[in-house]
Amino acid sequence: MEIEVHKFGGASVNSAMAVENMASIVARVQSQSRAGKVIVVSAMGKTTNALERLIPGVCEPEMREPLLADVIEYHLQILRHLFRSPKALVYGLIKKLFDELRSEIMAPAEGRDYNLLYDRVVLYGELLSTTIVSQYLMQQGIDCKWLDVREVITTNEQHRAALVDMEASGRNTKQLRTDLTEGKVVVTQGFIASAHDGSTTTLGREGSDYSAAVLAYLLDSKSVTIWKDVEGFLNADPKYFHNTVKVRQIPYSEAIELAYYGASIIHPKTVKPLQNKHIPLYIRSFVTPEREGSAVGEFDKIEPQTPLYIFKRNQVLVSVMPKDFSFIAEDNLEVIFAELARLNLKVNLMQNSALSFSFCVDYNEVLLKELIERLQERFVVKYNQEMELITIRYYTQEVIDSIVEGREIVVEQRSRITAQVLVAQWCS
């Protein structure tokens, strides 16, 4: 039996109308193919951002209830539109999830690991969205089943950026394969998983695409389709560029490079498991589902070849120097990277000289504070916030000049194909 995996991100389910549109797409793809369908759904809208603010130790105690009330009301507004009867089963299921969430955010933070607390709180975004979506699909007559993905995807105990144990996860797919009988739809979560010790883990920010790829790998899926608010893979974020170019086909290797540099349309880990089993990845628009999107697969080259732009805002440039003004040597770098690994902070750019080592990471108030405090025990540490990292594939000097537009370049690196520049972030 063939299996397809379809992934819907937060923007595709951010309102009642969006959920209705998503359901129409599921019905459409179900009618087009007799393959079993796995539907991976992210948290609704910006719910993950809201839940990150509710993590114990991040949120001030007096703000917990107001912030939680906003999250609850947002989901209830969607429910009231989708389910006319207040006695619908979904209301009880959602109330139970919110009761559990309240218990988590009210727990004391002192002496507890931030990454563990993160995973225990943010998981509710995916549980809430998939509960609502699965109940609505059933209401619309679509034969579907809700699955807790933690019963399938097993990881190590590295919270907030867990590593998937493919072998252990593969042993967990028997029931899922049984559920995916001809034409059956299984709705499950992206982003979350379960560690060997039974605790909930997450796969890294925006990790739902990776969840879809892992499930496709485990199930030997025919294909993976990621439904976005753009018509395929664009050469730049439309928020930055008015005249974008759609890239029709992308080799696996090129997609991996683009994801590594931060292309928001693909999670960095998504492509490799698909490449390993020759599973094509399609990127299509939930706004215009009838149109052809972009494909990632076994192509010889990117088509069309055009400059590709990746913008990463809210970057922090950290510069580290030995206190005794000695050289930056391997033993110093070992300490620095050990701290970065311990906090699960990904380095987006790095540069070293004889006396200093500089690196660029995404801004995270809690983790940045801890990182700097730990590094200051052995080093002189300076940092600059509100930076923007711009990556250009297939660049020319003219292209770089047009993008930088006179802003001072703080750090610049180039290879034959890729240029990266770090500049002060424009106010928006």
DAJO-V72704 format. One line per field, one symbol per residue. phi: phi as a letter, one per 20 degrees, with the letter a starting at -180 (. if undefined). burial: # if it has 16 or more other ideal C-beta (glycine too) atoms within 10 Angstrom, else .. A space follows every 50 residues. Layout:
phi: ???
burial: ???
//
This chain:
phi: .fcddcddegfecebffffffgfffffffffebeffdddeceffldfggf fffefgneefgfegffffgffffgffgffffecfefegggffffgfffff fgfffeffegmdfgfffgffdfgffffffffffffffffenefcceceff fdedcfeefmbfdfeffffffeegfffffefgnfdddbeemdbcfgenff ccdogmefffgfffffffelffaccdececeoeefbfgfdcededeefcc fgfffffffffogffcfgeffgffffdlefdddcefecffefddcdaedf bfbeebgddcdceleceddccffemeffdgffffffffffffeleeeeab bccfdbcdbdcffbgffffffffffffcceccbceldcdddcelecffff ffeflnffeecbcccfdcdccdcffffc
burial: ..##############.##.###.##..##....###########.##.# ######.##....#..##..##.##..##..##....#.##.##...#.. ##.##........##.#######################..#.#.##.## .#####..####.##...#..##..#...#...############....# ###################.########.#######.......#.##.## ##.##########.#######.###...########..#...#####.#. .#....######..########.....#...#...#..##..###..### #....#######.#.###.###.##...#.#.#...#########....# ..#......##......######.#...
//
